[in-house]
Amino acid sequence: MKFNMEKTFLNISEVSRKLNLINKKTGKPANHILRFWEKEFKGIKPTILKGNRRYYDSHQIDKIKYIKYLLRDKGLTIKGVKKI
């Protein structure tokens, strides 16, 4: 019997698309938002693999979804989200 122990990682563009962080003018993923949130929120730590590319696991993506929900849907400020 085989076990799949491999974690699923998504790169920064895939996460941006999944969370609908898309530049409306160009249609490209808005990766700069995720990079900014990495600097602001210490809980977001992507895995840096080959070629200095950022990869996120499911736990990181859940944290980012929650931060996006608080910032965009609830209207909290970055300072307010940091307190939570």
N, C-alpha and C positions, 0 to 999 in steps of 0.2 A: 504494500500500500504506500502510495506517495503522498507526502504532505507538501503543500505549497507554502513555504515559509517566507517567500519573497514579499516584501512590502511594495505596495503600489505607490509610485511617486509620479507626480505631475510637474511639468516645468512651469515656469512663471507665466508663459503665454496661455497655457492650458487652464491654469487656475483663473487667470483674468477672464477668459471666455466663459468658464463655468460659473463665475460669480457675476457675469454680465458687466464687467468693467471694460467697456468698449468705448473708444473715441468715436463720437458720433459723426465727426467730419470725415475721418479717414476709414472708419470701420475696423481699425486695427486694435489689438488689445492694449489697454492702458496700464502697462507694466510699471510705470513710474509711481502709480498709486500704491502698489504692493511694496515697492522699494522704500517709499516714504513711510508706510506703516511699519516696516521692519525697523526703521530707525526710531520711531516713536514708541512702539510697544515691544518691550523686552521679551514677551511671550512668543513672538514670532521669530523662529530660528530655522530658516530653510537649510536643507542639507546641500552643501556645495560639492558637486562632483565634477567630473571631467570638464575641462575648459572653463572653469569658474562659472558654471551654470547653476542656477538655483532650482532645487527640486523640493517639493512639499509633499509630506505624507498626509494621511487622512486626518490626523490629530491637528496638524497645523492648519489644514483647510477649514476644519470646524472652528478653530479660533478666529480665523480670518472672516468666516461667515458671520460669527457673532459680533465681531468688531464692525463689520459693514452694516449689520442690522442696527446696532446702536447708533452709529454715525449717520447713516442715510435714512433709515426708517423712523427711528425714535428722535432724531434731531439733536443728539447730545454732541457736545464739543469733545475735542481730543482730550482735554484736561478732565472732563467728566467721565469719559470712558476709562482713562487711566486709573481713576479712583475706584471704579468697579473692579 
